[in-house]
């Protein structure tokens, strides 16, 4: 798959439009020693490097930055933005970042711009520990994950060679990004306010919840959640919810406009914090959600369920790419960071929010056995379960919503996606939002 959308078209259509606020996170003092085994000269230079990141809020935070600086000995400068803003900067402002922290579905837009350089996988020491979901599309050897609908990460994980921007359907020595997190998204709901189980995507459009629902306002993802709802209601069927036709987009957005004008939606959200506040306040009782948002609601002492729906999950994957502008000692530092990420600390941290690590066995080294059993094995919690910040989110005996890693990921039915009709999608989505 390759993008035919130029930078000018992209910006004019607002494809990369997102929330306008930018969280710039300042750097803390660096540690003076490096964990790499480079010569002393390189070590002394690398401590003066500052890598600039652009990404969404999942990994652009102080705790991750501080740990990485402590372990690596150089500085990180992070900006937490909306998904749309990350894509826009990735395409149009390559001198504004050194590390691109984005979703794999954005790569058909970002990588053909030439702003990311192919990553030499031979320099990633733990590359063989990456789950085959990203490399071959398998849950484990012989067990395929559904990658037929949407932009599954393995479709855009590799390019053909060092100088290529053309994706390879088979693994090569050159990666677009190094994956570090992924998940299976669904609906979140407040059981105390709903009063029963939510077991189908159809419930998002149930008139029972009129005025108390929310949909995320990211065109590529929100449209797929809407398609999951309409398909579960029997109103439409799709060959590929991740690559809809113009006719399908027309029909979906008209239904959305009708629902909006009928007052069905309380609001739409772009950022993690917005979704948390809607649910925690009780203004919204069922909505599109991300796993750490559910965790954040629980950390406030409120019940919130990430529903295992009978129609399955919408999958996504996130990774780290390297700017084309990096070379020399800065490029060496970028590879050191990618190796640090694959080593597992960040995987353990994000797993406590409900995400999965791309190197799960490494992440396991940074988790307590009872945490691993709860988050990955789907076993009842042997102790209280806390989030990455030490806040209690589950009591002893609780079981993770949806069960084990294998059960949840095996039930992914589509992936966050870049569509061939992406410009038209954004046009229609904007029509819906402003209606």
C-alpha positions in Angstrom: 0.0 0.0 0.0 1.3 3.4 -0.8 -0.1 6.9 -0.3 -1.2 9.1 -3.2 -2.0 12.0 -0.9 0.5 14.9 -1.2 1.4 17.2 1.6 -0.6 20.1 0.2 -3.8 17.9 -0.1 -3.3 16.5 3.3 -3.0 19.8 5.0 -5.9 21.4 3.0 -8.3 18.6 3.9 -7.3 18.7 7.6 -6.4 15.1 7.7 -3.8 15.7 10.3 -6.0 18.1 12.3 -6.2 17.4 16.0 -6.4 19.0 19.3 -4.7 22.4 19.4 -3.0 22.2 22.7 0.6 20.9 22.9 2.1 19.6 26.1 5.8 20.3 26.0 7.6 18.3 28.7 10.8 19.7 30.0 13.9 17.5 30.6 15.3 16.6 34.0 19.0 16.5 34.8 20.8 13.7 33.1 22.7 10.9 34.6 26.4 11.0 33.8 27.1 7.4 32.9 25.9 5.5 29.9 24.7 1.9 29.8 26.1 1.3 26.3 29.5 -0.3 25.6 30.7 2.4 23.2 34.3 3.7 23.5 34.9 6.4 26.2 35.0 9.1 23.5 31.5 8.2 22.3 30.2 7.8 25.9 31.4 11.3 26.7 29.7 12.7 23.6 26.4 10.8 24.0 25.7 12.3 27.4 25.4 15.7 25.6 22.7 14.4 23.1 19.1 15.5 23.4 16.6 13.5 21.5 13.3 15.2 20.6 10.1 13.1 20.5 6.7 13.7 19.1 4.0 11.3 20.0 0.7 10.8 21.8 0.3 10.8 25.6 0.8 7.0 26.2 4.6 7.2 26.3 5.3 10.9 26.3 5.3 11.3 30.1 7.7 12.2 32.9 8.1 8.7 34.4 9.2 7.1 31.2 11.5 10.1 30.3 13.1 10.1 33.8 13.8 6.3 33.7 15.2 6.4 30.2 17.5 9.4 31.1 18.7 7.6 34.2 19.5 4.4 32.3 20.9 5.9 29.1 22.7 9.0 30.3 21.4 11.4 27.7 18.4 13.8 27.5 14.9 13.3 26.1 12.5 16.1 25.2 8.9 15.0 24.7 5.8 16.5 23.2 2.4 14.9 23.9 0.0 15.7 21.0 -3.2 14.3 19.5 -3.0 11.6 16.9 -3.7 14.0 14.1 -1.0 16.4 15.2 1.6 13.7 15.4 0.8 12.6 11.8 0.9 16.2 10.6 4.3 16.9 12.1 5.6 13.6 10.9 4.8 14.5 7.3 5.3 18.3 7.2 7.9 19.2 9.9 10.7 16.6 9.9 13.2 19.0 11.5 10.9 19.2 14.6 11.6 15.7 15.9 14.2 13.0 16.1 12.0 10.2 17.2 8.5 9.7 15.7 6.2 7.9 18.2 3.1 7.0 16.1 0.7 4.3 15.2 1.4 1.9 12.4 -1.8 2.9 10.6 -0.3 6.3 10.0 2.7 4.9 8.1 1.1 4.9 4.6 0.9 8.7 5.1 4.1 9.3 6.9 6.7 6.9 5.5 6.3 7.8 1.8 7.1 11.4 2.7 10.7 10.3 3.1 10.9 11.9 6.6 11.7 8.6 8.4 14.7 6.5 7.7 14.5 2.7 7.5 15.7 1.1 10.7 18.5 -1.5 10.5 17.0 -4.4 12.6 20.4 -5.9 13.0 21.1 -3.0 15.4 18.1 -3.9 17.6 19.6 -6.4 20.0 16.2 -7.8 21.2 14.5 -7.8 17.8 14.0 -11.6 17.9 11.9 -11.0 21.1 9.3 -8.9 19.3 6.0 -10.7 19.1 5.3 -12.2 15.7 2.0 -10.2 15.5 4.2 -7.4 14.1 6.5 -9.5 11.9 4.5 -12.3 10.5 0.9 -11.6 11.7 0.8 -14.5 14.0 -0.2 -14.7 17.7 2.3 -17.5 18.0 3.7 -20.0 15.5 0.8 -21.4 13.5 -1.9 -19.2 15.1 -2.8 -16.3 12.7 -4.2 -13.0 14.0 -7.0 -11.5 11.9 -5.2 -9.0 9.7 -7.6 -9.0 6.8 -9.4 -5.7 7.8 -7.6 -2.5 8.3 -3.9 -1.6 8.4 -2.5 -4.5 10.5 1.0 -3.6 11.6 2.7 -6.4 9.8 1.5 -4.9 6.5 3.6 -1.8 7.0 6.4 -3.1 9.4 9.1 -3.4 6.7 10.4 -1.7 3.6 12.2 -3.4 0.8 15.7 -2.0 1.4 17.7 0.8 3.0 16.8 3.3 0.4 13.1 2.3 -0.1 9.8 3.8 1.0 7.9 0.9 -0.5 6.4 -1.5 2.1 7.4 -5.2 1.9 4.9 -7.9 2.7 7.7 -10.1 3.9 10.2 -9.4 6.7 13.4 -7.7 5.6 16.3 -6.2 7.5 14.8 -2.7 7.3 11.9 -1.7 9.5 9.7 1.4 9.3 9.3 1.6 13.1 10.2 -0.6 16.1 7.0 -1.6 17.8 6.7 -1.2 21.6 3.0 -1.2 22.4 -0.3 -2.4 21.1 -3.8 -3.2 22.2 -7.4 -4.3 21.6 -9.8 -1.4 21.8 -13.5 -1.6 22.7 -16.2 0.3 24.5 -15.9 1.5 28.1 -18.9 1.9 30.3 -20.0 2.7 33.9 -21.8 -0.4 35.2 -23.2 1.5 38.2 -24.9 3.9 35.8 -25.9 1.5 33.0 -27.2 -1.2 35.4 -26.4 -4.2 33.3 -23.7 -5.8 31.1 -22.7 -4.2 27.8 -22.0 -7.1 25.4 -22.4 -5.7 21.9 -21.1 -2.7 19.9 -24.7 -2.0 19.1 -25.2 -0.6 22.6 -23.3 2.6 21.6 -26.4 3.6 19.5 -29.0 2.2 21.9 -31.7 4.9 22.4 -31.7 3.9 26.1 -28.4 5.9 26.4 -29.5 8.9 24.4 -27.5 12.0 25.4 -25.0 9.9 27.4 -22.7 8.5 24.8 -19.5 9.7 23.2 -17.5 8.8 20.1 -13.8 9.6 19.7 -13.2 12.4 17.2 -10.3 10.9 15.2 -11.6 10.3 11.7 -9.7 7.1 10.9 -10.7 5.5 14.2 -14.1 7.0 15.0 -15.4 5.8 11.6 -14.4 2.3 12.3 -16.1 2.3 15.7 -19.2 3.5 14.0 -18.9 0.7 11.4 -18.6 -1.9 14.2 -21.8 -0.5 15.7 -23.7 -0.5 12.4 -22.6 -4.0 11.4 -23.6 -5.3 14.9 -27.0 -3.7 14.4 -27.4 -5.4 11.1 -27.8 -2.0 9.3 -24.7 -2.5 7.1 -22.0 -5.0 6.2 -18.5 -4.2 5.1 -15.9 -6.1 3.1 -13.2 -4.1 4.9 -14.1 -1.7 7.7 -10.6 -0.3 7.4 -11.0 0.5 3.7 -14.5 1.7 3.0 -15.9 2.8 -0.3 -17.3 6.3 -0.9 -20.8 4.9 -0.9 -20.2 3.2 2.5 -18.7 6.4 3.9 -21.7 8.3 2.7 -24.1 5.9 4.4 -22.1 5.7 7.7 -21.8 9.5 8.1 -25.4 10.1 7.2 -26.5 7.7 10.0 -24.0 9.5 12.4 -25.4 12.9 11.4 -29.0 11.6 12.0 -28.0 10.3 15.5 -26.2 13.6 16.3 -29.1 15.8 15.3 -31.4 13.6 17.4 -29.2 14.4 20.5 -27.8 10.9 20.9 -24.2 12.0 21.6 -23.2 13.9 24.7 -19.9 15.0 23.1 -16.9 13.8 21.1 -13.4 13.5 22.5 -9.9 13.8 21.0 -7.7 13.3 24.0 -7.2 10.7 26.8 -8.1 13.3 29.5 -11.4 14.2 27.8 -12.6 10.6 27.7 -11.6 10.1 31.4 -13.4 13.2 32.5 -16.6 12.4 30.6 -16.8 8.9 32.1 -15.7 9.9 35.6 -18.2 12.7 35.8 -21.1 10.5 34.7 -22.0 12.7 31.9 -21.2 9.8 29.6 -22.1 6.2 30.5 -20.8 4.3 27.4 -18.3 5.4 24.9 -15.3 4.6 22.7 -12.3 4.3 25.1 -8.7 3.4 25.4 -7.4 1.0 28.0 -5.4 3.5 30.1 -8.5 5.8 30.3 -10.5 3.0 31.8 -7.6 2.4 34.2 -7.6 6.2 35.1 -11.3 6.1 35.9 -10.8 3.1 38.2 -7.9 4.9 39.9 -10.5 7.5 41.0 -12.4 4.8 42.8 -15.1 4.6 40.2 -16.3 1.4 38.5 -15.5 1.2 34.8 -15.6 -1.8 32.5 -13.7 -2.3 29.2 -16.3 -4.5 27.6 -15.4 -7.8 25.9 -17.9 -7.4 23.1 -19.2 -10.4 21.1 -18.3 -8.8 17.7 -14.6 -8.5 18.7 -12.0 -5.8 19.2 -10.5 -3.1 17.1 -6.7 -3.6 17.2 -3.9 -1.0 17.0 -0.1 -0.9 17.3 2.3 1.8 18.1 6.0 2.1 17.4 9.1 4.4 17.2 10.6 5.7 14.0 13.8 7.6 13.4 14.0 11.0 11.6 15.8 11.1 8.3 17.8 14.0 9.7 19.6 11.9 12.3 23.2 10.8 11.8 26.4 10.3 13.7 26.2 10.3 17.5 22.5 11.4 17.5 21.6 8.4 15.4 23.6 6.1 17.8 21.6 7.6 20.7 18.3 6.9 18.9 19.3 3.2 18.4 20.3 3.1 22.1 16.8 4.3 23.0 15.1 1.8 20.7 17.2 -1.0 22.4 16.2 0.4 25.8 12.6 0.3 24.9 12.8 -3.3 23.6 14.6 -4.3 26.9 11.3 -4.3 28.8 11.0 -1.5 31.4 8.6 0.5 29.4 6.7 -2.6 28.5 6.1 -3.4 32.2 5.1 0.3 32.8 2.5 0.4 30.0 1.2 -3.1 30.8 0.0 -1.7 34.1 -2.3 0.5 32.1 -3.7 -2.4 30.1 -1.5 -2.1 27.0 0.6 -5.0 25.7 4.3 -4.9 25.2 5.8 -5.8 21.8 8.5 -7.7 23.7 6.3 -9.4 26.4 8.9 -11.8 27.9 11.2 -8.8 28.5 8.4 -6.8 30.0 7.7 -9.7 32.3 11.0 -9.2 34.0 9.8 -5.8 35.2 6.4 -7.0 36.5 5.5 -8.9 39.6 4.3 -12.4 39.0 0.8 -11.5 40.2 0.7 -8.5 37.8 1.7 -10.7 34.8 -0.9 -13.3 35.7 -3.6 -10.6 35.9 -2.7 -8.6 32.8 -1.5 -11.3 30.4 -2.8 -14.7 31.7 -6.3 -13.5 32.6 -6.0 -15.1 36.1 -7.8 -13.8 39.2 -5.6 -11.1 40.9 -3.6 -12.7 43.7 -3.2 -9.3 45.3 -4.6 -5.8 44.8 -3.7 -4.5 41.3 -2.2 -1.0 41.0 -1.6 1.2 38.0 1.9 2.5 37.0 1.5 5.3 39.6 0.7 3.0 42.5 -3.1 3.7 42.6 -5.3 0.7 43.3 -7.5 -0.2 40.3 -8.6 -3.8 41.1 -9.2 -5.8 44.3 -7.9 -9.2 45.0 -9.8 -11.8 43.1 -10.7 -9.5 40.1 -10.2 -10.8 36.6 -9.2 -8.6 33.7 -12.0 -7.5 31.4 -11.9 -9.8 28.4 -9.6 -12.3 30.0 -6.1 -13.4 28.8 -3.8 -11.8 26.2 -4.4 -14.7 23.8 -8.2 -14.6 24.2 -8.4 -10.8 23.7 -5.9 -10.5 20.8 -7.3 -13.5 19.0 -10.6 -11.7 18.9 -9.3 -8.6 17.1 -11.6 -8.3 14.0 -10.1 -5.1 12.4 -7.2 -2.8 12.8 -6.8 1.0 12.9 -6.5 2.0 9.3 -5.4 4.2 6.5 -8.0 4.1 3.8 -7.7 4.6 0.0 -10.5 7.1 0.3 -8.8 8.9 3.2 -9.3 12.4 1.9 -13.0 11.7 1.3 -13.3 10.1 4.8 -12.0 13.3 6.4 -14.3 15.4 4.4 -17.3 13.3 5.4 -16.2 13.1 9.0 -15.9 16.9 9.2 -19.4 17.1 7.8 -20.6 15.0 10.6 -18.7 16.8 13.4 -20.0 20.3 12.3 -23.5 19.1 11.5 
